């Protein structure tokens, strides 16, 4: 998979050299290219922002550096119309389903806005070359798109075959089946007076599976009741319904 990130803080994206994503880059599984938006400017000060028309606080990113940077990414694209993700608190909220959708794509491009955002004409213009997707990490405001891109690239990247060593670990994690993950424990079985739930030491795999599933339902009902209402009708057994 090819991923391009355009930012005025390319150093922010250095974390993509680390851990499983960094290894996938080195192994050639992920082709991640980071671009400095200021390289697409032509003035001595490498200006990327200006004051907003209509007044108001803060600065707005100028359209032309974005057009130059995105045109140059598109010129080497791996598909005719790559997807351009524009991180923004005004976007659709990113979730695991969106991560799966993005993981199916050959080429993702991220445009990291800063200040009050990017001149809207640059976003409109980009629709000629890209499938444009404004995406929010959640209902809060960051200083720019870089942190959102780190989160999205990690969430998408780990779904690409060859990035996570043991693909089985993707199956039983939070959100894989619409529920939160069950609690996990490791040795020692008794720690500072706290015991591992007895069932996990029983060796009875059917009982363990049943207990874990019940814990998933309990935890989801307690922490994220909104997720339960979105589940398909036959998703809960009678015992699980009683636990909610
Ligand atoms: N930029 C600023 N806030 C953001 C958010 N919540 N999600 C994505 N990008 C952002």
py3Dmol code that shows the C-alpha trace and the ligand (Angstrom):
import py3Dmol

protein = """\
ATOM      1  CA  UNK A   1       0.000   0.000   0.000  1.00  0.00           C
ATOM      2  CA  UNK A   2       1.184   3.497  -0.841  1.00  0.00           C
ATOM      3  CA  UNK A   3       0.609   6.347   1.650  1.00  0.00           C
ATOM      4  CA  UNK A   4       1.657   9.983   1.142  1.00  0.00           C
ATOM      5  CA  UNK A   5       1.457  12.589   3.901  1.00  0.00           C
ATOM      6  CA  UNK A   6       1.777  16.315   3.206  1.00  0.00           C
ATOM      7  CA  UNK A   7       2.492  18.507   6.249  1.00  0.00           C
ATOM      8  CA  UNK A   8       4.357  21.628   7.331  1.00  0.00           C
ATOM      9  CA  UNK A   9       5.775  19.514  10.187  1.00  0.00           C
ATOM     10  CA  UNK A  10       7.228  16.445   8.474  1.00  0.00           C
ATOM     11  CA  UNK A  11       9.189  15.711  11.690  1.00  0.00           C
ATOM     12  CA  UNK A  12       5.864  14.955  13.395  1.00  0.00           C
ATOM     13  CA  UNK A  13       5.530  11.898  11.153  1.00  0.00           C
ATOM     14  CA  UNK A  14       8.915  10.468  12.232  1.00  0.00           C
ATOM     15  CA  UNK A  15       6.987   8.104  14.521  1.00  0.00           C
ATOM     16  CA  UNK A  16       5.989   6.198  11.377  1.00  0.00           C
ATOM     17  CA  UNK A  17       9.577   4.861  11.348  1.00  0.00           C
ATOM     18  CA  UNK A  18       8.932   3.014  14.627  1.00  0.00           C
ATOM     19  CA  UNK A  19       7.444  -0.297  15.697  1.00  0.00           C
ATOM     20  CA  UNK A  20       5.316  -2.406  13.340  1.00  0.00           C
ATOM     21  CA  UNK A  21       4.602   0.399  10.843  1.00  0.00           C
ATOM     22  CA  UNK A  22       8.330   1.238  10.646  1.00  0.00           C
ATOM     23  CA  UNK A  23       9.177  -2.433  10.095  1.00  0.00           C
ATOM     24  CA  UNK A  24       6.496  -2.717   7.394  1.00  0.00           C
ATOM     25  CA  UNK A  25       8.073   0.277   5.642  1.00  0.00           C
ATOM     26  CA  UNK A  26      11.515  -1.288   5.791  1.00  0.00           C
ATOM     27  CA  UNK A  27      10.078  -4.601   4.550  1.00  0.00           C
ATOM     28  CA  UNK A  28       8.455  -2.819   1.587  1.00  0.00           C
ATOM     29  CA  UNK A  29       4.909  -3.747   2.715  1.00  0.00           C
ATOM     30  CA  UNK A  30       4.004  -0.069   3.233  1.00  0.00           C
ATOM     31  CA  UNK A  31       5.393   2.613   0.913  1.00  0.00           C
ATOM     32  CA  UNK A  32       5.000   5.730   3.103  1.00  0.00           C
ATOM     33  CA  UNK A  33       6.272   9.058   1.745  1.00  0.00           C
ATOM     34  CA  UNK A  34       6.310  12.243   3.835  1.00  0.00           C
ATOM     35  CA  UNK A  35       6.322  15.638   2.066  1.00  0.00           C
ATOM     36  CA  UNK A  36       7.005  19.134   3.407  1.00  0.00           C
ATOM     37  CA  UNK A  37       4.275  21.473   2.140  1.00  0.00           C
ATOM     38  CA  UNK A  38       6.784  24.347   2.236  1.00  0.00           C
ATOM     39  CA  UNK A  39       8.742  22.647  -0.561  1.00  0.00           C
ATOM     40  CA  UNK A  40       5.754  23.499  -2.771  1.00  0.00           C
ATOM     41  CA  UNK A  41       6.042  27.264  -2.092  1.00  0.00           C
ATOM     42  CA  UNK A  42       7.883  29.689  -4.372  1.00  0.00           C
ATOM     43  CA  UNK A  43       8.489  32.768  -2.180  1.00  0.00           C
ATOM     44  CA  UNK A  44      11.556  33.488  -0.083  1.00  0.00           C
ATOM     45  CA  UNK A  45       9.657  32.998   3.197  1.00  0.00           C
ATOM     46  CA  UNK A  46       8.073  29.722   2.087  1.00  0.00           C
ATOM     47  CA  UNK A  47       4.676  31.134   3.043  1.00  0.00           C
ATOM     48  CA  UNK A  48       1.807  28.675   3.500  1.00  0.00           C
ATOM     49  CA  UNK A  49      -0.805  30.847   5.274  1.00  0.00           C
ATOM     50  CA  UNK A  50      -2.573  34.192   5.128  1.00  0.00           C
ATOM     51  CA  UNK A  51      -5.352  36.104   6.907  1.00  0.00           C
ATOM     52  CA  UNK A  52      -8.957  34.907   6.481  1.00  0.00           C
ATOM     53  CA  UNK A  53     -11.347  36.716   4.123  1.00  0.00           C
ATOM     54  CA  UNK A  54     -14.313  37.918   6.149  1.00  0.00           C
ATOM     55  CA  UNK A  55     -12.110  38.480   9.196  1.00  0.00           C
ATOM     56  CA  UNK A  56     -11.775  36.426  12.342  1.00  0.00           C
ATOM     57  CA  UNK A  57      -9.001  34.977  14.419  1.00  0.00           C
ATOM     58  CA  UNK A  58      -6.109  32.894  13.117  1.00  0.00           C
ATOM     59  CA  UNK A  59      -4.704  32.172   9.683  1.00  0.00           C
ATOM     60  CA  UNK A  60      -5.860  30.074   6.727  1.00  0.00           C
ATOM     61  CA  UNK A  61      -3.645  27.852   4.569  1.00  0.00           C
ATOM     62  CA  UNK A  62      -3.176  29.260   1.059  1.00  0.00           C
ATOM     63  CA  UNK A  63      -4.542  27.116  -1.796  1.00  0.00           C
ATOM     64  CA  UNK A  64      -1.636  27.224  -4.255  1.00  0.00           C
ATOM     65  CA  UNK A  65       1.025  25.384  -2.185  1.00  0.00           C
ATOM     66  CA  UNK A  66      -1.570  22.638  -1.608  1.00  0.00           C
ATOM     67  CA  UNK A  67      -2.351  22.408  -5.324  1.00  0.00           C
ATOM     68  CA  UNK A  68       1.350  22.193  -6.175  1.00  0.00           C
ATOM     69  CA  UNK A  69       2.074  19.566  -3.509  1.00  0.00           C
ATOM     70  CA  UNK A  70      -0.962  17.429  -4.346  1.00  0.00           C
ATOM     71  CA  UNK A  71      -0.372  17.650  -8.105  1.00  0.00           C
ATOM     72  CA  UNK A  72       3.134  16.387  -7.591  1.00  0.00           C
ATOM     73  CA  UNK A  73       1.900  13.453  -5.445  1.00  0.00           C
ATOM     74  CA  UNK A  74      -0.768  12.656  -8.029  1.00  0.00           C
ATOM     75  CA  UNK A  75       1.807  12.655 -10.833  1.00  0.00           C
ATOM     76  CA  UNK A  76       3.448   9.572  -9.265  1.00  0.00           C
ATOM     77  CA  UNK A  77       0.232   7.982  -7.955  1.00  0.00           C
ATOM     78  CA  UNK A  78      -0.221   4.219  -8.027  1.00  0.00           C
ATOM     79  CA  UNK A  79      -3.875   4.568  -9.161  1.00  0.00           C
ATOM     80  CA  UNK A  80      -5.648   7.157 -11.372  1.00  0.00           C
ATOM     81  CA  UNK A  81      -7.704   8.641  -8.483  1.00  0.00           C
ATOM     82  CA  UNK A  82      -6.098   8.144  -5.065  1.00  0.00           C
ATOM     83  CA  UNK A  83      -8.142   8.857  -1.924  1.00  0.00           C
ATOM     84  CA  UNK A  84      -7.256  12.170  -0.291  1.00  0.00           C
ATOM     85  CA  UNK A  85      -8.004  12.171   3.438  1.00  0.00           C
ATOM     86  CA  UNK A  86      -8.263  15.669   4.893  1.00  0.00           C
ATOM     87  CA  UNK A  87      -8.135  15.426   8.714  1.00  0.00           C
ATOM     88  CA  UNK A  88     -10.527  17.973  10.180  1.00  0.00           C
ATOM     89  CA  UNK A  89     -12.790  18.240  13.226  1.00  0.00           C
ATOM     90  CA  UNK A  90     -15.489  18.990  10.611  1.00  0.00           C
ATOM     91  CA  UNK A  91     -15.093  15.571   8.957  1.00  0.00           C
ATOM     92  CA  UNK A  92     -16.893  12.238   9.299  1.00  0.00           C
ATOM     93  CA  UNK A  93     -15.720  10.450  12.464  1.00  0.00           C
ATOM     94  CA  UNK A  94     -13.035   7.810  11.872  1.00  0.00           C
ATOM     95  CA  UNK A  95     -13.860   4.315  13.119  1.00  0.00           C
ATOM     96  CA  UNK A  96     -12.821   0.707  12.600  1.00  0.00           C
ATOM     97  CA  UNK A  97     -15.182   0.281   9.618  1.00  0.00           C
ATOM     98  CA  UNK A  98     -13.540   3.270   7.916  1.00  0.00           C
ATOM     99  CA  UNK A  99     -10.108   1.829   8.739  1.00  0.00           C
ATOM    100  CA  UNK A 100     -11.132  -1.391   6.956  1.00  0.00           C
ATOM    101  CA  UNK A 101     -12.436   0.593   3.946  1.00  0.00           C
ATOM    102  CA  UNK A 102      -9.162   2.532   3.707  1.00  0.00           C
ATOM    103  CA  UNK A 103      -7.120  -0.675   4.069  1.00  0.00           C
ATOM    104  CA  UNK A 104      -8.694  -1.928   0.830  1.00  0.00           C
ATOM    105  CA  UNK A 105      -7.275   1.022  -1.125  1.00  0.00           C
ATOM    106  CA  UNK A 106      -4.013   1.030  -3.082  1.00  0.00           C
ATOM    107  CA  UNK A 107      -3.106   4.655  -2.465  1.00  0.00           C
ATOM    108  CA  UNK A 108      -4.028   6.978   0.419  1.00  0.00           C
ATOM    109  CA  UNK A 109      -2.918  10.614   0.598  1.00  0.00           C
ATOM    110  CA  UNK A 110      -3.232  12.707   3.790  1.00  0.00           C
ATOM    111  CA  UNK A 111      -3.311  16.520   3.721  1.00  0.00           C
ATOM    112  CA  UNK A 112      -2.453  17.854   7.187  1.00  0.00           C
ATOM    113  CA  UNK A 113      -4.053  21.248   7.723  1.00  0.00           C
ATOM    114  CA  UNK A 114      -2.886  23.632  10.440  1.00  0.00           C
ATOM    115  CA  UNK A 115      -4.121  26.995  11.738  1.00  0.00           C
ATOM    116  CA  UNK A 116      -7.831  27.529  10.971  1.00  0.00           C
ATOM    117  CA  UNK A 117      -7.743  25.081   8.066  1.00  0.00           C
ATOM    118  CA  UNK A 118      -7.111  24.955   4.311  1.00  0.00           C
ATOM    119  CA  UNK A 119      -8.715  27.402   1.825  1.00  0.00           C
ATOM    120  CA  UNK A 120     -11.886  25.540   0.783  1.00  0.00           C
ATOM    121  CA  UNK A 121     -11.140  26.091  -2.918  1.00  0.00           C
ATOM    122  CA  UNK A 122      -8.080  23.855  -2.639  1.00  0.00           C
ATOM    123  CA  UNK A 123     -10.287  21.055  -1.250  1.00  0.00           C
ATOM    124  CA  UNK A 124     -12.831  21.565  -4.079  1.00  0.00           C
ATOM    125  CA  UNK A 125     -10.075  21.646  -6.693  1.00  0.00           C
ATOM    126  CA  UNK A 126      -8.560  18.432  -5.297  1.00  0.00           C
ATOM    127  CA  UNK A 127     -11.820  16.586  -6.141  1.00  0.00           C
ATOM    128  CA  UNK A 128     -10.722  16.729  -9.788  1.00  0.00           C
ATOM    129  CA  UNK A 129      -7.759  14.458  -9.018  1.00  0.00           C
ATOM    130  CA  UNK A 130      -8.700  12.631  -5.824  1.00  0.00           C
ATOM    131  CA  UNK A 131     -11.580  10.986  -4.020  1.00  0.00           C
ATOM    132  CA  UNK A 132     -11.663  13.542  -1.171  1.00  0.00           C
ATOM    133  CA  UNK A 133     -12.644  12.396   2.360  1.00  0.00           C
ATOM    134  CA  UNK A 134     -12.723  14.946   5.230  1.00  0.00           C
ATOM    135  CA  UNK A 135     -12.214  12.805   8.358  1.00  0.00           C
ATOM    136  CA  UNK A 136     -12.256  13.645  12.076  1.00  0.00           C
ATOM    137  CA  UNK A 137     -10.493  11.658  14.761  1.00  0.00           C
ATOM    138  CA  UNK A 138     -13.240  12.554  17.230  1.00  0.00           C
ATOM    139  CA  UNK A 139     -15.280  15.393  18.655  1.00  0.00           C
ATOM    140  CA  UNK A 140     -12.426  17.501  19.958  1.00  0.00           C
ATOM    141  CA  UNK A 141     -10.002  19.946  18.360  1.00  0.00           C
ATOM    142  CA  UNK A 142      -6.323  19.239  17.687  1.00  0.00           C
ATOM    143  CA  UNK A 143      -3.790  21.840  16.565  1.00  0.00           C
ATOM    144  CA  UNK A 144      -3.429  20.164  13.182  1.00  0.00           C
ATOM    145  CA  UNK A 145      -3.921  16.979  11.220  1.00  0.00           C
ATOM    146  CA  UNK A 146      -0.598  15.291  12.026  1.00  0.00           C
ATOM    147  CA  UNK A 147      -1.659  13.497  15.220  1.00  0.00           C
ATOM    148  CA  UNK A 148      -4.844  12.344  13.476  1.00  0.00           C
ATOM    149  CA  UNK A 149      -2.743  10.986  10.594  1.00  0.00           C
ATOM    150  CA  UNK A 150      -0.504   9.045  12.994  1.00  0.00           C
ATOM    151  CA  UNK A 151      -3.604   7.415  14.474  1.00  0.00           C
ATOM    152  CA  UNK A 152      -5.234   6.685  11.111  1.00  0.00           C
ATOM    153  CA  UNK A 153      -2.075   5.314   9.465  1.00  0.00           C
ATOM    154  CA  UNK A 154      -1.560   2.992  12.441  1.00  0.00           C
ATOM    155  CA  UNK A 155      -5.195   1.826  12.462  1.00  0.00           C
ATOM    156  CA  UNK A 156      -5.219   1.261   8.680  1.00  0.00           C
ATOM    157  CA  UNK A 157      -1.649  -0.014   8.364  1.00  0.00           C
ATOM    158  CA  UNK A 158      -2.105  -2.795  10.921  1.00  0.00           C
ATOM    159  CA  UNK A 159      -4.939  -4.216   8.791  1.00  0.00           C
ATOM    160  CA  UNK A 160      -2.627  -4.667   5.800  1.00  0.00           C
ATOM    161  CA  UNK A 161      -1.454  -8.283   5.516  1.00  0.00           C
ATOM    162  CA  UNK A 162       2.167  -8.605   6.677  1.00  0.00           C
ATOM    163  CA  UNK A 163       2.120  -5.606   9.054  1.00  0.00           C
ATOM    164  CA  UNK A 164       0.948  -7.390  12.225  1.00  0.00           C
ATOM    165  CA  UNK A 165       2.990 -10.597  12.697  1.00  0.00           C
ATOM    166  CA  UNK A 166       0.126 -12.711  14.038  1.00  0.00           C
ATOM    167  CA  UNK A 167      -3.094 -11.953  12.097  1.00  0.00           C
ATOM    168  CA  UNK A 168      -5.101 -13.841  14.752  1.00  0.00           C
ATOM    169  CA  UNK A 169      -4.533 -10.890  17.096  1.00  0.00           C
ATOM    170  CA  UNK A 170      -6.699  -8.741  14.789  1.00  0.00           C
ATOM    171  CA  UNK A 171      -9.703 -11.020  15.265  1.00  0.00           C
ATOM    172  CA  UNK A 172     -10.314 -10.792  19.020  1.00  0.00           C
ATOM    173  CA  UNK A 173      -9.731  -7.100  19.608  1.00  0.00           C
ATOM    174  CA  UNK A 174     -12.035  -4.227  20.454  1.00  0.00           C
ATOM    175  CA  UNK A 175     -14.443  -3.292  17.637  1.00  0.00           C
ATOM    176  CA  UNK A 176     -13.653  -6.400  15.560  1.00  0.00           C
ATOM    177  CA  UNK A 177     -17.158  -7.746  16.306  1.00  0.00           C
ATOM    178  CA  UNK A 178     -18.815  -4.477  17.339  1.00  0.00           C
ATOM    179  CA  UNK A 179     -18.021  -5.036  21.029  1.00  0.00           C
ATOM    180  CA  UNK A 180     -15.190  -3.887  23.284  1.00  0.00           C
ATOM    181  CA  UNK A 181     -12.427  -6.371  24.056  1.00  0.00           C
ATOM    182  CA  UNK A 182     -12.666  -8.673  27.103  1.00  0.00           C
ATOM    183  CA  UNK A 183     -10.207  -8.079  30.017  1.00  0.00           C
ATOM    184  CA  UNK A 184      -6.857  -9.888  29.744  1.00  0.00           C
ATOM    185  CA  UNK A 185      -4.477 -11.286  32.375  1.00  0.00           C
ATOM    186  CA  UNK A 186      -0.987 -12.830  32.488  1.00  0.00           C
ATOM    187  CA  UNK A 187       1.253 -14.493  35.099  1.00  0.00           C
ATOM    188  CA  UNK A 188       1.373 -14.553  38.089  1.00  0.00           C
ATOM    189  CA  UNK A 189      -2.153 -15.917  38.738  1.00  0.00           C
ATOM    190  CA  UNK A 190      -2.148 -14.196  42.143  1.00  0.00           C
ATOM    191  CA  UNK A 191      -0.755 -10.663  42.277  1.00  0.00           C
ATOM    192  CA  UNK A 192      -0.905  -8.245  45.251  1.00  0.00           C
ATOM    193  CA  UNK A 193      -3.917 -10.091  46.572  1.00  0.00           C
ATOM    194  CA  UNK A 194      -5.759 -10.012  43.256  1.00  0.00           C
ATOM    195  CA  UNK A 195      -6.612 -13.276  41.515  1.00  0.00           C
ATOM    196  CA  UNK A 196      -7.000 -14.072  37.839  1.00  0.00           C
ATOM    197  CA  UNK A 197     -10.651 -15.129  37.241  1.00  0.00           C
ATOM    198  CA  UNK A 198     -10.831 -18.862  37.979  1.00  0.00           C
ATOM    199  CA  UNK A 199     -12.403 -19.769  34.643  1.00  0.00           C
ATOM    200  CA  UNK A 200      -9.254 -18.672  32.773  1.00  0.00           C
ATOM    201  CA  UNK A 201      -7.218 -21.285  34.702  1.00  0.00           C
ATOM    202  CA  UNK A 202      -9.768 -24.057  34.042  1.00  0.00           C
ATOM    203  CA  UNK A 203      -8.492 -25.161  30.645  1.00  0.00           C
ATOM    204  CA  UNK A 204     -12.145 -25.420  29.545  1.00  0.00           C
ATOM    205  CA  UNK A 205     -12.064 -23.566  26.227  1.00  0.00           C
ATOM    206  CA  UNK A 206     -15.820 -23.448  25.744  1.00  0.00           C
ATOM    207  CA  UNK A 207     -16.360 -21.943  29.221  1.00  0.00           C
ATOM    208  CA  UNK A 208     -13.521 -19.477  28.612  1.00  0.00           C
ATOM    209  CA  UNK A 209     -15.022 -18.365  25.293  1.00  0.00           C
ATOM    210  CA  UNK A 210     -18.445 -17.958  26.939  1.00  0.00           C
ATOM    211  CA  UNK A 211     -16.978 -15.955  29.860  1.00  0.00           C
ATOM    212  CA  UNK A 212     -14.994 -13.691  27.547  1.00  0.00           C
ATOM    213  CA  UNK A 213     -18.003 -12.968  25.394  1.00  0.00           C
ATOM    214  CA  UNK A 214     -20.089 -12.127  28.483  1.00  0.00           C
ATOM    215  CA  UNK A 215     -17.351  -9.787  29.717  1.00  0.00           C
ATOM    216  CA  UNK A 216     -17.316  -8.094  26.302  1.00  0.00           C
ATOM    217  CA  UNK A 217     -21.062  -7.480  26.514  1.00  0.00           C
ATOM    218  CA  UNK A 218     -20.888  -6.260  30.151  1.00  0.00           C
ATOM    219  CA  UNK A 219     -18.005  -3.935  29.416  1.00  0.00           C
ATOM    220  CA  UNK A 220     -19.625  -2.555  26.281  1.00  0.00           C
ATOM    221  CA  UNK A 221     -22.933  -1.964  28.097  1.00  0.00           C
ATOM    222  CA  UNK A 222     -21.109  -0.127  30.884  1.00  0.00           C
ATOM    223  CA  UNK A 223     -18.606   1.922  28.853  1.00  0.00           C
ATOM    224  CA  UNK A 224     -20.123   2.242  25.382  1.00  0.00           C
ATOM    225  CA  UNK A 225     -23.878   1.554  25.425  1.00  0.00           C
ATOM    226  CA  UNK A 226     -24.111   3.348  22.059  1.00  0.00           C
ATOM    227  CA  UNK A 227     -22.275   0.406  20.445  1.00  0.00           C
ATOM    228  CA  UNK A 228     -24.797  -2.163  21.716  1.00  0.00           C
ATOM    229  CA  UNK A 229     -27.757  -0.480  20.059  1.00  0.00           C
ATOM    230  CA  UNK A 230     -25.954  -0.739  16.711  1.00  0.00           C
ATOM    231  CA  UNK A 231     -25.510  -4.529  16.973  1.00  0.00           C
ATOM    232  CA  UNK A 232     -27.463  -6.931  14.764  1.00  0.00           C
ATOM    233  CA  UNK A 233     -30.551  -8.440  16.451  1.00  0.00           C
ATOM    234  CA  UNK A 234     -29.323 -12.025  17.088  1.00  0.00           C
ATOM    235  CA  UNK A 235     -25.967 -10.815  18.384  1.00  0.00           C
ATOM    236  CA  UNK A 236     -26.787 -11.340  22.100  1.00  0.00           C
ATOM    237  CA  UNK A 237     -27.835 -14.572  23.837  1.00  0.00           C
ATOM    238  CA  UNK A 238     -30.429 -14.480  26.643  1.00  0.00           C
ATOM    239  CA  UNK A 239     -27.646 -14.667  29.260  1.00  0.00           C
ATOM    240  CA  UNK A 240     -25.862 -11.783  27.579  1.00  0.00           C
ATOM    241  CA  UNK A 241     -29.060  -9.739  27.455  1.00  0.00           C
ATOM    242  CA  UNK A 242     -29.483 -10.351  31.186  1.00  0.00           C
ATOM    243  CA  UNK A 243     -25.936  -9.039  31.785  1.00  0.00           C
ATOM    244  CA  UNK A 244     -26.659  -5.722  30.119  1.00  0.00           C
TER     245      UNK A 244
END
"""
ligand_1 = """\
10
LIG
N -7.560 18.607 13.145
C -7.944 19.319 14.213
N -8.789 18.622 14.973
C -8.946 17.412 14.370
C -9.707 16.252 14.661
N -10.501 16.171 15.734
N -9.622 15.229 13.820
C -8.855 15.292 12.716
N -8.119 16.351 12.388
C -8.165 17.414 13.208
"""
view = py3Dmol.view(width=600, height=400)
view.addModel(protein, "pdb")
view.setStyle({"model": 0}, {"cartoon": {"style": "trace"}})
view.addModel(ligand_1, "xyz")
view.setStyle({"model": 1}, {"stick": {}})
view.zoomTo()
view.show()
